[in-house]
Amino acid sequence: MLKVLLIENDLDVLNRMTRRLENSYQVLSFTNSREGKRHFIKFSPDIVIIATDSIEVDIYHICKDIKSDMQISNVKIIVTSTSFIQPELFERYCDAYMIKPFKIKNFLKIITDVQLKR
């Protein structure tokens, strides 16, 4: 079973995302990006979904650090935000991004698409 690490500061959104994913994935959820980052290596996720709105640290650097480390560069990263995300800032270091609010079926489709991406 694939592992998904969710980092989202809105508890309602986090709970909805977790409920939708937990039947198909092993999910570890945090409302705090520092906690999520601390558990990253131990959990060894296949996909990280991180909200830019929940960042106590710079999201760009988190994505860059993951994709620059050969041991974990295969981890897929999906960034979500309530505001416009500059694609050129993230296209090199994340696999997908979504503007909130989003429909859950679109969310699930992006996760599937990201899994197929090489």
N, CA, C and O atoms as CSV, one atom per row, in Angstrom:
chain,resi,resn,atom,element,x,y,z
A,1,MET,N,N,0.847,-1.176,0.000
A,1,MET,CA,C,0.000,0.000,0.000
A,1,MET,C,C,0.894,1.241,0.000
A,1,MET,O,O,1.839,1.333,0.784
A,2,LEU,N,N,0.590,2.189,-0.880
A,2,LEU,CA,C,1.356,3.435,-0.949
A,2,LEU,C,C,1.115,4.284,0.302
A,2,LEU,O,O,0.045,4.243,0.910
A,3,LYS,N,N,2.141,5.052,0.661
A,3,LYS,CA,C,2.055,5.904,1.844
A,3,LYS,C,C,1.928,7.363,1.424
A,3,LYS,O,O,2.634,7.837,0.534
A,4,VAL,N,N,1.001,8.071,2.096
A,4,VAL,CA,C,0.784,9.495,1.827
A,4,VAL,C,C,0.985,10.263,3.132
A,4,VAL,O,O,0.394,9.941,4.163
A,5,LEU,N,N,1.836,11.286,3.059
A,5,LEU,CA,C,2.041,12.205,4.170
A,5,LEU,C,C,1.266,13.477,3.864
A,5,LEU,O,O,1.531,14.136,2.859
A,6,LEU,N,N,0.304,13.833,4.724
A,6,LEU,CA,C,-0.523,15.028,4.547
A,6,LEU,C,C,-0.122,16.089,5.557
A,6,LEU,O,O,-0.006,15.809,6.751
A,7,ILE,N,N,0.090,17.309,5.073
A,7,ILE,CA,C,0.365,18.433,5.966
A,7,ILE,C,C,-0.592,19.555,5.568
A,7,ILE,O,O,-0.491,20.132,4.485
A,8,GLU,N,N,-1.524,19.846,6.477
A,8,GLU,CA,C,-2.592,20.822,6.210
A,8,GLU,C,C,-3.008,21.438,7.536
A,8,GLU,O,O,-3.367,20.713,8.464
A,9,ASN,N,N,-2.966,22.769,7.645
A,9,ASN,CA,C,-3.271,23.403,8.925
A,9,ASN,C,C,-4.756,23.495,9.237
A,9,ASN,O,O,-5.121,23.660,10.401
A,10,ASP,N,N,-5.613,23.395,8.246
A,10,ASP,CA,C,-7.061,23.425,8.471
A,10,ASP,C,C,-7.512,22.010,8.841
A,10,ASP,O,O,-7.529,21.111,8.000
A,11,LEU,N,N,-7.872,21.832,10.096
A,11,LEU,CA,C,-8.205,20.498,10.602
A,11,LEU,C,C,-9.373,19.861,9.858
A,11,LEU,O,O,-9.350,18.655,9.612
A,12,ASP,N,N,-10.396,20.640,9.492
A,12,ASP,CA,C,-11.528,20.088,8.740
A,12,ASP,C,C,-11.073,19.555,7.383
A,12,ASP,O,O,-11.449,18.454,6.981
A,13,VAL,N,N,-10.266,20.344,6.687
A,13,VAL,CA,C,-9.756,19.920,5.378
A,13,VAL,C,C,-8.873,18.686,5.544
A,13,VAL,O,O,-8.981,17.732,4.774
A,14,LEU,N,N,-8.010,18.708,6.538
A,14,LEU,CA,C,-7.125,17.570,6.799
A,14,LEU,C,C,-7.923,16.303,7.066
A,14,LEU,O,O,-7.599,15.240,6.535
A,15,ASN,N,N,-8.959,16.409,7.883
A,15,ASN,CA,C,-9.782,15.237,8.200
A,15,ASN,C,C,-10.516,14.707,6.971
A,15,ASN,O,O,-10.602,13.495,6.774
A,16,ARG,N,N,-11.049,15.612,6.141
A,16,ARG,CA,C,-11.733,15.170,4.918
A,16,ARG,C,C,-10.769,14.480,3.966
A,16,ARG,O,O,-11.091,13.435,3.401
A,17,MET,N,N,-9.593,15.059,3.788
A,17,MET,CA,C,-8.594,14.461,2.898
A,17,MET,C,C,-8.158,13.092,3.430
A,17,MET,O,O,-8.029,12.130,2.672
A,18,THR,N,N,-7.937,13.026,4.724
A,18,THR,CA,C,-7.497,11.766,5.338
A,18,THR,C,C,-8.552,10.678,5.158
A,18,THR,O,O,-8.231,9.557,4.764
A,19,ARG,N,N,-9.812,11.010,5.448
A,19,ARG,CA,C,-10.894,10.023,5.300
A,19,ARG,C,C,-10.995,9.502,3.871
A,19,ARG,O,O,-11.223,8.311,3.657
A,20,ARG,N,N,-10.826,10.398,2.888
A,20,ARG,CA,C,-10.932,9.978,1.484
A,20,ARG,C,C,-9.777,9.086,1.047
A,20,ARG,O,O,-9.932,8.256,0.151
A,21,LEU,N,N,-8.630,9.255,1.674
A,21,LEU,CA,C,-7.442,8.509,1.256
A,21,LEU,C,C,-7.195,7.224,2.035
A,21,LEU,O,O,-6.573,6.298,1.514
A,22,GLU,N,N,-7.671,7.155,3.270
A,22,GLU,CA,C,-7.252,6.056,4.132
A,22,GLU,C,C,-7.728,4.667,3.705
A,22,GLU,O,O,-7.198,3.671,4.196
A,23,ASN,N,N,-8.695,4.572,2.818
A,23,ASN,CA,C,-9.106,3.255,2.314
A,23,ASN,C,C,-8.155,2.721,1.246
A,23,ASN,O,O,-8.081,1.512,1.027
A,24,SER,N,N,-7.431,3.617,0.583
A,24,SER,CA,C,-6.556,3.202,-0.514
A,24,SER,C,C,-5.070,3.388,-0.219
A,24,SER,O,O,-4.218,2.837,-0.916
A,25,TYR,N,N,-4.768,4.166,0.816
A,25,TYR,CA,C,-3.374,4.499,1.128
A,25,TYR,C,C,-3.146,4.410,2.631
A,25,TYR,O,O,-4.080,4.494,3.429
A,26,GLN,N,N,-1.887,4.238,2.992
A,26,GLN,CA,C,-1.506,4.401,4.391
A,26,GLN,C,C,-1.244,5.887,4.567
A,26,GLN,O,O,-0.380,6.441,3.887
A,27,VAL,N,N,-1.972,6.548,5.466
A,27,VAL,CA,C,-1.937,8.004,5.587
A,27,VAL,C,C,-1.414,8.412,6.962
A,27,VAL,O,O,-1.816,7.866,7.990
A,28,LEU,N,N,-0.505,9.390,6.947
A,28,LEU,CA,C,-0.031,10.024,8.171
A,28,LEU,C,C,-0.291,11.509,8.002
A,28,LEU,O,O,0.168,12.111,7.031
A,29,SER,N,N,-1.032,12.119,8.946
A,29,SER,CA,C,-1.503,13.496,8.799
A,29,SER,C,C,-0.977,14.385,9.914
A,29,SER,O,O,-0.846,13.967,11.064
A,30,PHE,N,N,-0.678,15.630,9.536
A,30,PHE,CA,C,-0.217,16.627,10.495
A,30,PHE,C,C,-0.815,17.988,10.150
A,30,PHE,O,O,-1.039,18.302,8.981
A,31,THR,N,N,-1.069,18.790,11.183
A,31,THR,CA,C,-1.475,20.178,10.964
A,31,THR,C,C,-0.273,21.100,11.051
A,31,THR,O,O,-0.401,22.307,10.844
A,32,ASN,N,N,0.876,20.554,11.350
A,32,ASN,CA,C,2.086,21.327,11.561
A,32,ASN,C,C,3.183,20.804,10.643
A,32,ASN,O,O,3.516,19.620,10.698
A,33,SER,N,N,3.749,21.661,9.803
A,33,SER,CA,C,4.751,21.210,8.841
A,33,SER,C,C,6.045,20.757,9.511
A,33,SER,O,O,6.737,19.883,8.989
A,34,ARG,N,N,6.372,21.333,10.642
A,34,ARG,CA,C,7.586,20.885,11.343
A,34,ARG,C,C,7.434,19.444,11.829
A,34,ARG,O,O,8.376,18.655,11.746
A,35,GLU,N,N,6.244,19.102,12.338
A,35,GLU,CA,C,5.987,17.727,12.761
A,35,GLU,C,C,6.029,16.781,11.565
A,35,GLU,O,O,6.615,15.701,11.638
A,36,GLY,N,N,5.404,17.194,10.468
A,36,GLY,CA,C,5.419,16.376,9.260
A,36,GLY,C,C,6.832,16.134,8.761
A,36,GLY,O,O,7.184,15.018,8.378
A,37,LYS,N,N,7.627,17.171,8.768
A,37,LYS,CA,C,9.020,17.057,8.325
A,37,LYS,C,C,9.802,16.134,9.255
A,37,LYS,O,O,10.645,15.359,8.804
A,38,ARG,N,N,9.522,16.218,10.539
A,38,ARG,CA,C,10.219,15.387,11.525
A,38,ARG,C,C,9.925,13.896,11.334
A,38,ARG,O,O,10.792,13.059,11.586
A,39,HIS,N,N,8.717,13.562,10.894
A,39,HIS,CA,C,8.319,12.162,10.700
A,39,HIS,C,C,8.557,11.662,9.276
A,39,HIS,O,O,8.317,10.489,8.989
A,40,PHE,N,N,9.015,12.514,8.402
A,40,PHE,CA,C,9.162,12.179,6.990
A,40,PHE,C,C,10.023,10.933,6.775
A,40,PHE,O,O,9.574,9.981,6.136
A,41,ILE,N,N,11.224,10.926,7.286
A,41,ILE,CA,C,12.162,9.821,7.030
A,41,ILE,C,C,11.637,8.512,7.620
A,41,ILE,O,O,11.683,7.473,6.961
A,42,LYS,N,N,11.143,8.556,8.851
A,42,LYS,CA,C,10.642,7.345,9.499
A,42,LYS,C,C,9.445,6.759,8.742
A,42,LYS,O,O,9.353,5.543,8.572
A,43,PHE,N,N,8.532,7.619,8.288
A,43,PHE,CA,C,7.326,7.171,7.587
A,43,PHE,C,C,7.636,6.734,6.155
A,43,PHE,O,O,7.001,5.820,5.630
A,44,SER,N,N,8.601,7.383,5.536
A,44,SER,CA,C,9.028,7.080,4.166
A,44,SER,C,C,7.849,7.105,3.169
A,44,SER,O,O,7.504,6.080,2.581
A,45,PRO,N,N,7.244,8.285,2.991
A,45,PRO,CA,C,6.064,8.371,2.123
A,45,PRO,C,C,6.403,8.234,0.640
A,45,PRO,O,O,7.523,8.509,0.210
A,46,ASP,N,N,5.408,7.804,-0.123
A,46,ASP,CA,C,5.513,7.793,-1.584
A,46,ASP,C,C,5.046,9.126,-2.150
A,46,ASP,O,O,5.524,9.580,-3.190
A,47,ILE,N,N,4.094,9.749,-1.440
A,47,ILE,CA,C,3.515,11.022,-1.862
A,47,ILE,C,C,3.426,11.944,-0.645
A,47,ILE,O,O,3.037,11.518,0.442
A,48,VAL,N,N,3.793,13.211,-0.845
A,48,VAL,CA,C,3.623,14.235,0.184
A,48,VAL,C,C,2.641,15.259,-0.363
A,48,VAL,O,O,2.821,15.771,-1.468
A,49,ILE,N,N,1.609,15.557,0.405
A,49,ILE,CA,C,0.648,16.599,0.042
A,49,ILE,C,C,0.784,17.665,1.116
A,49,ILE,O,O,0.532,17.411,2.293
A,50,ILE,N,N,1.185,18.860,0.699
A,50,ILE,CA,C,1.495,19.911,1.667
A,50,ILE,C,C,0.821,21.220,1.260
A,50,ILE,O,O,0.887,21.645,0.107
A,51,ALA,N,N,0.176,21.839,2.236
A,51,ALA,CA,C,-0.510,23.114,2.004
A,51,ALA,C,C,0.454,24.256,2.271
A,51,ALA,O,O,1.104,24.300,3.316
A,52,THR,N,N,0.545,25.183,1.319
A,52,THR,CA,C,1.428,26.335,1.518
A,52,THR,C,C,0.926,27.214,2.647
A,52,THR,O,O,1.703,27.971,3.228
A,53,ASP,N,N,-0.353,27.129,2.970
A,53,ASP,CA,C,-0.945,27.944,4.024
A,53,ASP,C,C,-0.527,27.476,5.412
A,53,ASP,O,O,-0.734,28.194,6.390
A,54,SER,N,N,0.059,26.281,5.514
A,54,SER,CA,C,0.390,25.715,6.817
A,54,SER,C,C,1.890,25.779,7.111
A,54,SER,O,O,2.389,25.074,7.989
A,55,ILE,N,N,2.582,26.606,6.389
A,55,ILE,CA,C,4.035,26.572,6.450
A,55,ILE,C,C,4.616,27.454,7.548
A,55,ILE,O,O,4.391,28.663,7.594
A,56,GLU,N,N,5.362,26.813,8.418
A,56,GLU,CA,C,6.183,27.536,9.369
A,56,GLU,C,C,7.596,27.651,8.789
A,56,GLU,O,O,8.412,28.447,9.254
A,57,VAL,N,N,7.862,26.846,7.771
A,57,VAL,CA,C,9.126,26.885,7.042
A,57,VAL,C,C,8.790,27.080,5.572
A,57,VAL,O,O,7.634,26.923,5.180
A,58,ASP,N,N,9.754,27.411,4.772
A,58,ASP,CA,C,9.529,27.735,3.366
A,58,ASP,C,C,9.209,26.486,2.540
A,58,ASP,O,O,10.038,25.583,2.425
A,59,ILE,N,N,8.008,26.441,1.971
A,59,ILE,CA,C,7.565,25.295,1.162
A,59,ILE,C,C,8.493,25.022,-0.006
A,59,ILE,O,O,8.778,23.868,-0.323
A,60,TYR,N,N,8.958,26.070,-0.639
A,60,TYR,CA,C,9.861,25.917,-1.776
A,60,TYR,C,C,11.104,25.128,-1.355
A,60,TYR,O,O,11.547,24.235,-2.077
A,61,HIS,N,N,11.652,25.451,-0.220
A,61,HIS,CA,C,12.864,24.762,0.238
A,61,HIS,C,C,12.588,23.318,0.656
A,61,HIS,O,O,13.444,22.450,0.484
A,62,ILE,N,N,11.416,23.060,1.195
A,62,ILE,CA,C,11.047,21.675,1.516
A,62,ILE,C,C,11.012,20.845,0.235
A,62,ILE,O,O,11.588,19.759,0.172
A,63,CYS,N,N,10.325,21.374,-0.794
A,63,CYS,CA,C,10.222,20.666,-2.071
A,63,CYS,C,C,11.605,20.476,-2.691
A,63,CYS,O,O,11.936,19.389,-3.165
A,64,LYS,N,N,12.397,21.523,-2.684
A,64,LYS,CA,C,13.743,21.469,-3.264
A,64,LYS,C,C,14.613,20.451,-2.523
A,64,LYS,O,O,15.337,19.680,-3.151
A,65,ASP,N,N,14.543,20.447,-1.200
A,65,ASP,CA,C,15.343,19.498,-0.411
A,65,ASP,C,C,14.971,18.054,-0.737
A,65,ASP,O,O,15.848,17.200,-0.868
A,66,ILE,N,N,13.681,17.784,-0.867
A,66,ILE,CA,C,13.242,16.420,-1.182
A,66,ILE,C,C,13.734,16.014,-2.569
A,66,ILE,O,O,14.320,14.943,-2.730
A,67,LYS,N,N,13.500,16.859,-3.567
A,67,LYS,CA,C,13.837,16.509,-4.943
A,67,LYS,C,C,15.347,16.525,-5.225
A,67,LYS,O,O,15.798,15.956,-6.218
A,68,SER,N,N,16.115,17.170,-4.362
A,68,SER,CA,C,17.563,17.242,-4.559
A,68,SER,C,C,18.307,16.097,-3.870
A,68,SER,O,O,19.492,15.886,-4.126
A,69,ASP,N,N,17.627,15.371,-3.012
A,69,ASP,CA,C,18.246,14.265,-2.284
A,69,ASP,C,C,17.984,12.968,-3.055
A,69,ASP,O,O,16.837,12.532,-3.162
A,70,MET,N,N,19.016,12.366,-3.578
A,70,MET,CA,C,18.864,11.176,-4.427
A,70,MET,C,C,18.147,10.022,-3.717
A,70,MET,O,O,17.493,9.216,-4.379
A,71,GLN,N,N,18.251,9.925,-2.408
A,71,GLN,CA,C,17.610,8.829,-1.681
A,71,GLN,C,C,16.097,9.002,-1.587
A,71,GLN,O,O,15.371,8.019,-1.435
A,72,ILE,N,N,15.615,10.241,-1.675
A,72,ILE,CA,C,14.169,10.475,-1.533
A,72,ILE,C,C,13.574,11.260,-2.702
A,72,ILE,O,O,12.406,11.647,-2.654
A,73,SER,N,N,14.351,11.495,-3.732
A,73,SER,CA,C,13.888,12.331,-4.850
A,73,SER,C,C,12.714,11.720,-5.611
A,73,SER,O,O,12.030,12.419,-6.359
A,74,ASN,N,N,12.476,10.427,-5.427
A,74,ASN,CA,C,11.348,9.783,-6.104
A,74,ASN,C,C,10.013,10.052,-5.418
A,74,ASN,O,O,8.965,9.701,-5.961
A,75,VAL,N,N,10.028,10.670,-4.235
A,75,VAL,CA,C,8.793,11.010,-3.534
A,75,VAL,C,C,8.042,12.054,-4.351
A,75,VAL,O,O,8.619,13.058,-4.768
A,76,LYS,N,N,6.772,11.816,-4.573
A,76,LYS,CA,C,5.929,12.743,-5.322
A,76,LYS,C,C,5.418,13.827,-4.382
A,76,LYS,O,O,5.045,13.543,-3.244
A,77,ILE,N,N,5.402,15.057,-4.857
A,77,ILE,CA,C,4.982,16.191,-4.039
A,77,ILE,C,C,3.805,16.896,-4.703
A,77,ILE,O,O,3.870,17.279,-5.872
A,78,ILE,N,N,2.728,17.060,-3.936
A,78,ILE,CA,C,1.570,17.831,-4.378
A,78,ILE,C,C,1.431,19.004,-3.419
A,78,ILE,O,O,1.337,18.809,-2.207
A,79,VAL,N,N,1.417,20.216,-3.954
A,79,VAL,CA,C,1.280,21.426,-3.157
A,79,VAL,C,C,-0.134,21.960,-3.333
A,79,VAL,O,O,-0.644,22.025,-4.452
A,80,THR,N,N,-0.769,22.345,-2.219
A,80,THR,CA,C,-2.092,22.969,-2.275
A,80,THR,C,C,-2.000,24.354,-1.658
A,80,THR,O,O,-1.150,24.610,-0.806
A,81,SER,N,N,-2.886,25.248,-2.097
A,81,SER,CA,C,-2.869,26.618,-1.582
A,81,SER,C,C,-4.227,27.271,-1.791
A,81,SER,O,O,-4.961,26.928,-2.717
A,82,THR,N,N,-4.548,28.222,-0.911
A,82,THR,CA,C,-5.760,29.006,-1.095
A,82,THR,C,C,-5.503,30.199,-2.002
A,82,THR,O,O,-6.441,30.870,-2.432
A,83,SER,N,N,-4.251,30.463,-2.290
A,83,SER,CA,C,-3.900,31.577,-3.166
A,83,SER,C,C,-3.172,31.040,-4.392
A,83,SER,O,O,-2.765,29.878,-4.426
A,84,PHE,N,N,-3.017,31.874,-5.370
A,84,PHE,CA,C,-2.356,31.486,-6.608
A,84,PHE,C,C,-0.923,31.041,-6.326
A,84,PHE,O,O,-0.184,31.701,-5.595
A,85,ILE,N,N,-0.551,29.923,-6.913
A,85,ILE,CA,C,0.809,29.411,-6.794
A,85,ILE,C,C,1.529,29.730,-8.099
A,85,ILE,O,O,1.042,29.393,-9.178
A,86,GLN,N,N,2.661,30.365,-8.005
A,86,GLN,CA,C,3.429,30.658,-9.210
A,86,GLN,C,C,4.006,29.355,-9.742
A,86,GLN,O,O,4.921,28.792,-9.140
A,87,PRO,N,N,3.477,28.865,-10.877
A,87,PRO,CA,C,3.916,27.570,-11.395
A,87,PRO,C,C,5.421,27.487,-11.617
A,87,PRO,O,O,6.033,26.455,-11.343
A,88,GLU,N,N,6.020,28.568,-12.112
A,88,GLU,CA,C,7.452,28.521,-12.387
A,88,GLU,C,C,8.283,28.351,-11.115
A,88,GLU,O,O,9.412,27.863,-11.175
A,89,LEU,N,N,7.742,28.744,-9.986
A,89,LEU,CA,C,8.457,28.579,-8.732
A,89,LEU,C,C,8.491,27.110,-8.313
A,89,LEU,O,O,9.489,26.641,-7.765
A,90,PHE,N,N,7.404,26.388,-8.569
A,90,PHE,CA,C,7.303,25.018,-8.092
A,90,PHE,C,C,7.470,23.940,-9.158
A,90,PHE,O,O,7.692,22.780,-8.811
A,91,GLU,N,N,7.373,24.275,-10.426
A,91,GLU,CA,C,7.343,23.221,-11.439
A,91,GLU,C,C,8.587,22.345,-11.435
A,91,GLU,O,O,8.532,21.187,-11.850
A,92,ARG,N,N,9.682,22.873,-10.980
A,92,ARG,CA,C,10.920,22.091,-10.946
A,92,ARG,C,C,10.962,21.137,-9.751
A,92,ARG,O,O,11.618,20.097,-9.809
A,93,TYR,N,N,10.267,21.490,-8.673
A,93,TYR,CA,C,10.396,20.722,-7.438
A,93,TYR,C,C,9.117,20.074,-6.931
A,93,TYR,O,O,9.146,19.388,-5.909
A,94,CYS,N,N,8.004,20.269,-7.613
A,94,CYS,CA,C,6.811,19.537,-7.187
A,94,CYS,C,C,6.169,18.898,-8.412
A,94,CYS,O,O,6.394,19.313,-9.549
A,95,ASP,N,N,5.372,17.888,-8.144
A,95,ASP,CA,C,4.780,17.110,-9.226
A,95,ASP,C,C,3.396,17.593,-9.620
A,95,ASP,O,O,2.929,17.318,-10.725
A,96,ALA,N,N,2.739,18.312,-8.718
A,96,ALA,CA,C,1.420,18.882,-9.014
A,96,ALA,C,C,1.101,19.935,-7.965
A,96,ALA,O,O,1.666,19.938,-6.871
A,97,TYR,N,N,0.193,20.820,-8.317
A,97,TYR,CA,C,-0.289,21.797,-7.355
A,97,TYR,C,C,-1.754,22.053,-7.627
A,97,TYR,O,O,-2.232,21.943,-8.756
A,98,MET,N,N,-2.464,22.401,-6.544
A,98,MET,CA,C,-3.902,22.618,-6.629
A,98,MET,C,C,-4.271,23.863,-5.848
A,98,MET,O,O,-3.727,24.127,-4.776
A,99,ILE,N,N,-5.208,24.628,-6.403
A,99,ILE,CA,C,-5.745,25.796,-5.714
A,99,ILE,C,C,-6.995,25.360,-4.942
A,99,ILE,O,O,-7.874,24.701,-5.499
A,100,LYS,N,N,-7.069,25.728,-3.669
A,100,LYS,CA,C,-8.238,25.417,-2.842
A,100,LYS,C,C,-9.281,26.513,-3.022
A,100,LYS,O,O,-8.913,27.658,-3.288
A,101,PRO,N,N,-10.531,26.215,-2.889
A,101,PRO,CA,C,-11.071,24.886,-2.641
A,101,PRO,C,C,-11.074,24.057,-3.920
A,101,PRO,O,O,-11.164,24.598,-5.022
A,102,PHE,N,N,-10.977,22.764,-3.766
A,102,PHE,CA,C,-11.002,21.871,-4.918
A,102,PHE,C,C,-12.009,20.761,-4.655
A,102,PHE,O,O,-12.336,20.443,-3.512
A,103,LYS,N,N,-12.481,20.193,-5.733
A,103,LYS,CA,C,-13.418,19.073,-5.617
A,103,LYS,C,C,-12.614,17.820,-5.303
A,103,LYS,O,O,-11.521,17.619,-5.832
A,104,ILE,N,N,-13.165,16.991,-4.444
A,104,ILE,CA,C,-12.450,15.799,-4.001
A,104,ILE,C,C,-12.136,14.866,-5.159
A,104,ILE,O,O,-11.090,14.218,-5.151
A,105,LYS,N,N,-13.019,14.779,-6.162
A,105,LYS,CA,C,-12.720,13.895,-7.293
A,105,LYS,C,C,-11.513,14.424,-8.081
A,105,LYS,O,O,-10.737,13.631,-8.614
A,106,ASN,N,N,-11.345,15.747,-8.162
A,106,ASN,CA,C,-10.156,16.305,-8.816
A,106,ASN,C,C,-8.904,16.020,-7.992
A,106,ASN,O,O,-7.844,15.721,-8.542
A,107,PHE,N,N,-9.033,16.113,-6.683
A,107,PHE,CA,C,-7.944,15.805,-5.770
A,107,PHE,C,C,-7.487,14.359,-5.953
A,107,PHE,O,O,-6.289,14.091,-6.057
A,108,LEU,N,N,-8.435,13.435,-5.992
A,108,LEU,CA,C,-8.104,12.021,-6.155
A,108,LEU,C,C,-7.500,11.738,-7.527
A,108,LEU,O,O,-6.611,10.896,-7.656
A,109,LYS,N,N,-7.978,12.436,-8.544
A,109,LYS,CA,C,-7.415,12.262,-9.888
A,109,LYS,C,C,-5.969,12.743,-9.946
A,109,LYS,O,O,-5.128,12.096,-10.570
A,110,ILE,N,N,-5.678,13.852,-9.313
A,110,ILE,CA,C,-4.304,14.360,-9.309
A,110,ILE,C,C,-3.379,13.385,-8.593
A,110,ILE,O,O,-2.248,13.174,-9.032
A,111,ILE,N,N,-3.837,12.797,-7.513
A,111,ILE,CA,C,-3.015,11.812,-6.809
A,111,ILE,C,C,-2.726,10.623,-7.724
A,111,ILE,O,O,-1.594,10.142,-7.779
A,112,THR,N,N,-3.729,10.155,-8.430
A,112,THR,CA,C,-3.534,9.047,-9.369
A,112,THR,C,C,-2.573,9.445,-10.480
A,112,THR,O,O,-1.670,8.682,-10.820
A,113,ASP,N,N,-2.757,10.625,-11.047
A,113,ASP,CA,C,-1.871,11.102,-12.121
A,113,ASP,C,C,-0.427,11.222,-11.650
A,113,ASP,O,O,0.499,10.867,-12.380
A,114,VAL,N,N,-0.234,11.715,-10.447
A,114,VAL,CA,C,1.120,11.887,-9.895
A,114,VAL,C,C,1.798,10.527,-9.707
A,114,VAL,O,O,3.003,10.401,-9.923
A,115,GLN,N,N,1.029,9.512,-9.306
A,115,GLN,CA,C,1.600,8.177,-9.130
A,115,GLN,C,C,2.165,7.637,-10.448
A,115,GLN,O,O,3.163,6.916,-10.455
A,116,LEU,N,N,1.524,7.989,-11.549
A,116,LEU,CA,C,1.940,7.491,-12.863
A,116,LEU,C,C,3.099,8.278,-13.467
A,116,LEU,O,O,3.748,7.827,-14.411
A,117,LYS,N,N,3.342,9.439,-12.918
A,117,LYS,CA,C,4.390,10.330,-13.423
A,117,LYS,C,C,5.774,9.767,-13.093
A,117,LYS,O,O,6.015,9.281,-11.987
A,118,ARG,N,N,6.654,9.840,-14.052
A,118,ARG,CA,C,8.019,9.356,-13.811
A,118,ARG,C,C,8.992,10.486,-13.769
A,118,ARG,O,O,10.187,10.264,-13.576
